[in-house]
Amino acid sequence: MREFTIKNVTFGLGIPKICAPLVAHTKDETLKQLNELLIPEIDLVEWRMDYLDCVHDEDAMLAIAKEIRSAISNKPILATFRTKQEGGEQDFPMEEYFHLCQSIAESGFVDLIDLELFSTEDTDFLFSLCETIHKAGVKIIFSNHDFQKTPEQSHIVTRLEKMESLGADIAKIAVMPNSSDDVLTLLNATNLASKTLQVPIVTMSMGKLGVISRLCGATFGSAMTFGSLSQASAPGQVPVRELSSILHTIGSSNPKI
């Protein structure tokens, strides 16, 4: 697995890194939350841009990004606009989506950008966008979210492989289980993909049924997990401090770590 380090956080090595969401609707709400994200249990911060009421105002978004970077200078920042079709908060024209991702990446205020695998069928465009973002010194997480079901194991692995082929630095998939068998399908796919892909992968089975998948990445090969603070950004997220304790307990007894 190809490891890389951002601000002393090495992805693809050791126990899964804990990412906490920054979920706010206004600039003032954003600034109020920043101190919560400085606790040592959090390895990186995901700025959920789709929650903001000023997301159509590029200058306002860049100003907020600057404030976040200033307050969180020693942790990686992942900027994410989650589209409505993949569980996000608001509709957004795809042209604006791509422009926002590129603009935030080129601002120098973030370290990683989330791009959705199925945001477009134009793979040439995605290749070009990835090259532009990489030239700005920003890493890319390709992602896919299914809030209805868990695809077959082979389909999960194929999607992760496609993300890698498009230029992902991290490949991420989140699925919804409808049975315990679905959780096992996700974990089996994770185990297989972690052995075949070169980039770190991030996988999770959502909701209460899938909580176990957020805790056992050290065993099955998921390199990162998401924990909640005052507000979760997806169903099934575990509070950050509790999550950290569990991950370290599992990791200390795992021969892979």
C-alpha distance (Angstrom), angle and dihedral (degrees) to the residues before:
residue distance angle dihedral
M1 . . .
R2 3.79 . .
E3 3.81 108.9 .
F4 3.79 126.2 -159.5
T5 3.77 134.1 -178.1
I6 3.80 130.7 -139.5
K7 3.81 119.5 -179.2
N8 3.83 92.7 -19.7
V9 3.82 92.6 -49.1
T10 3.81 111.1 118.2
F11 3.78 114.7 -158.1
G12 3.79 116.0 -151.0
L13 3.81 94.4 27.7
G14 3.80 130.9 91.2
I15 3.78 126.4 -12.3
P16 3.80 118.6 -9.3
K17 3.79 112.8 -77.0
I18 3.80 116.2 -116.9
C19 3.79 116.6 -124.7
A20 3.80 118.6 -167.9
P21 3.81 121.9 -161.5
L22 3.79 123.6 -122.9
V23 3.80 100.7 -147.9
A24 3.80 116.3 178.7
H25 3.81 137.2 141.2
T26 3.81 98.7 -151.5
K27 3.79 139.9 29.7
D28 3.81 90.9 -108.9
E29 3.81 91.6 52.5
T30 3.79 89.3 48.7
L31 3.79 93.3 53.6
K32 3.80 91.9 48.0
Q33 3.82 91.4 55.5
L34 3.79 97.7 49.7
N35 3.82 97.2 86.9
E36 3.82 90.7 55.1
L37 3.80 89.0 61.5
L38 3.80 95.7 58.3
I39 3.82 96.0 77.3
P40 3.83 113.6 119.1
E41 3.82 94.7 -120.7
I42 3.81 89.8 71.0
D43 3.81 115.1 81.9
L44 3.80 98.5 -178.2
V45 3.80 139.6 1.2
E46 3.80 127.3 -127.7
W47 3.79 111.7 -150.0
R48 3.82 105.2 -153.2
M49 3.79 100.6 -151.7
D50 3.80 94.1 -179.9
Y51 3.82 91.1 72.6
L52 3.81 94.0 62.4
D53 3.79 122.7 102.1
C54 3.82 91.5 -147.7
V55 3.80 96.8 53.3
H56 3.84 91.9 121.1
D57 3.82 90.6 57.2
E58 3.81 106.8 81.7
D59 3.81 95.2 -170.0
A60 3.81 91.2 51.6
M61 3.80 91.4 49.1
L62 3.79 92.2 49.7
A63 3.80 90.0 49.2
I64 3.81 90.6 52.6
A65 3.80 90.8 47.1
K66 3.80 89.0 53.8
E67 3.82 91.4 51.1
I68 3.81 91.5 49.6
R69 3.81 92.1 49.2
S70 3.79 91.5 48.8
A71 3.80 92.5 51.8
I72 3.81 96.5 39.9
S73 3.78 102.5 41.2
N74 3.81 99.4 145.3
K75 3.82 101.8 48.6
P76 3.82 130.1 66.8
I77 3.81 114.2 -103.3
L78 3.80 120.3 -145.8
A79 3.81 114.7 -161.1
T80 3.80 114.7 -152.3
F81 3.76 133.5 178.5
R82 3.79 103.0 -172.5
T83 3.80 109.0 -157.3
K84 3.79 121.4 -131.6
Q85 3.80 92.8 -112.6
E86 3.80 90.5 58.2
G87 3.79 97.9 45.3
G88 3.81 102.0 -77.3
E89 3.78 128.0 144.3
Q90 3.79 104.1 -112.9
D91 3.78 145.3 17.6
F92 3.77 114.8 -99.2
P93 3.82 129.4 178.9
M94 3.81 108.3 -110.2
E95 3.80 92.2 -128.1
E96 3.81 88.7 58.4
Y97 3.81 90.3 44.3
F98 3.79 92.8 57.9
H99 3.81 92.8 41.8
L100 3.81 91.6 51.5
C101 3.81 92.7 49.0
Q102 3.80 91.8 50.1
S103 3.81 94.0 43.7
I104 3.81 93.7 50.3
A105 3.81 91.0 45.8
E106 3.79 92.6 51.3
S107 3.81 92.1 47.0
G108 3.80 92.0 78.6
F109 3.81 91.7 -132.3
V110 3.82 98.9 105.1
D111 3.80 135.4 50.6
L112 3.80 102.7 -154.9
I113 3.81 136.2 27.9
D114 3.79 126.8 -156.4
L115 3.81 115.7 -136.4
E116 3.79 121.1 -176.3
L117 3.79 115.1 -125.9
F118 3.80 93.7 -139.6
S119 3.81 96.7 41.6
T120 3.81 88.5 109.7
E121 3.79 138.8 -1.3
D122 3.81 90.0 -139.2
T123 3.81 100.7 102.8
D124 3.82 92.0 177.1
F125 3.79 89.0 59.5
L126 3.81 91.6 48.4
F127 3.81 90.9 50.0
S128 3.80 90.1 51.5
L129 3.81 93.1 46.6
C130 3.81 90.6 49.5
E131 3.79 91.1 51.8
T132 3.82 90.4 51.2
I133 3.81 92.6 49.1
H134 3.80 92.6 46.2
K135 3.82 90.4 50.4
A136 3.80 86.6 57.6
G137 3.82 88.2 58.3
V138 3.80 94.0 -110.3
K139 3.81 125.2 132.7
I140 3.80 122.2 -133.5
I141 3.78 130.4 -132.4
F142 3.78 111.2 -164.8
S143 3.79 110.0 -156.6
N144 3.77 144.0 -174.2
H145 3.82 128.5 -171.9
D146 3.78 128.7 -167.6
F147 3.81 112.0 -173.4
Q148 3.80 93.9 178.5
K149 3.79 107.6 51.6
T150 3.79 149.9 -13.6
P151 3.81 113.2 -98.5
E152 3.77 120.5 -137.6
Q153 3.79 116.0 -76.7
S154 3.80 92.8 -108.7
H155 3.81 91.3 51.9
I156 3.81 91.9 51.8
V157 3.79 91.7 51.1
T158 3.81 91.9 45.3
R159 3.81 91.7 53.4
L160 3.80 91.6 50.2
E161 3.80 90.3 48.9
K162 3.80 90.7 50.8
M163 3.80 90.2 52.4
E164 3.80 90.0 54.2
S165 3.80 91.7 48.2
L166 3.82 91.1 52.7
G167 3.79 92.2 55.6
A168 3.80 105.9 -88.8
D169 3.78 117.8 163.4
I170 3.82 87.3 -163.4
A171 3.82 125.8 20.2
K172 3.81 116.0 -148.7
I173 3.79 134.7 -174.6
A174 3.80 131.2 173.1
V175 3.80 122.4 -172.2
M176 3.80 138.3 178.9
P177 3.81 117.8 -118.2
N178 3.79 121.6 -145.3
S179 3.81 93.7 -176.7
S180 3.79 140.6 12.6
D181 3.81 87.2 -99.5
D182 3.79 88.3 63.3
V183 3.80 90.3 56.2
L184 3.80 89.6 52.1
T185 3.80 89.6 49.6
L186 3.80 90.3 55.8
L187 3.82 92.8 46.3
N188 3.81 92.7 47.8
A189 3.79 90.3 50.0
T190 3.81 89.6 48.8
N191 3.79 92.2 51.2
L192 3.80 91.8 49.9
A193 3.80 96.7 43.9
S194 3.81 92.7 47.8
K195 3.81 88.0 59.8
T196 3.80 97.3 45.4
L197 3.82 105.8 36.0
Q198 3.77 122.2 76.3
V199 3.81 95.8 -149.4
P200 3.82 124.8 69.9
I201 3.79 113.4 -95.1
V202 3.79 131.3 -146.8
T203 3.80 119.5 -158.8
M204 3.76 136.1 167.7
S205 3.76 141.4 172.3
M206 3.80 106.9 -140.6
G207 3.79 134.2 -137.4
K208 3.79 128.9 32.3
L209 3.79 92.2 -55.1
G210 3.78 91.9 56.8
V211 3.82 100.3 45.3
I212 3.81 91.7 107.3
S213 3.82 89.5 64.3
R214 3.81 89.8 61.3
L215 3.80 90.6 56.7
C216 3.80 105.8 43.2
G217 3.79 103.4 55.3
A218 3.79 91.0 119.3
T219 3.80 88.5 63.0
F220 3.81 100.4 41.9
G221 3.80 101.6 30.8
S222 3.81 108.9 -100.6
A223 3.80 108.7 144.5
M224 3.80 100.5 -158.6
T225 3.79 140.9 26.8
F226 3.79 134.7 -168.8
G227 3.80 123.8 -122.3
S228 3.78 129.8 -173.6
L229 3.80 133.1 -124.3
S230 3.80 118.2 -179.7
Q231 3.80 93.0 -25.3
A232 3.80 131.7 24.5
S233 3.79 119.9 -135.3
A234 3.83 94.9 -155.3
P235 3.82 136.2 23.5
G236 3.79 115.7 -86.6
Q237 3.80 100.3 25.0
V238 3.82 114.0 151.7
P239 3.84 121.4 -138.6
V240 3.81 109.8 -91.8
R241 3.81 100.4 -118.4
E242 3.81 93.2 46.1
L243 3.80 90.0 46.3
S244 3.81 92.6 51.1
S245 3.80 92.2 51.6
I246 3.81 92.6 50.6
L247 3.80 94.2 45.9
H248 3.80 92.5 51.7
T249 3.79 91.4 47.3
I250 3.80 92.4 51.4
G251 3.80 92.6 41.1
S252 3.81 94.5 51.9
S253 3.80 90.7 59.4
N254 3.81 96.4 41.8
P255 3.81 116.4 99.1
K256 3.82 90.2 -153.7
I257 3.79 91.8 67.2
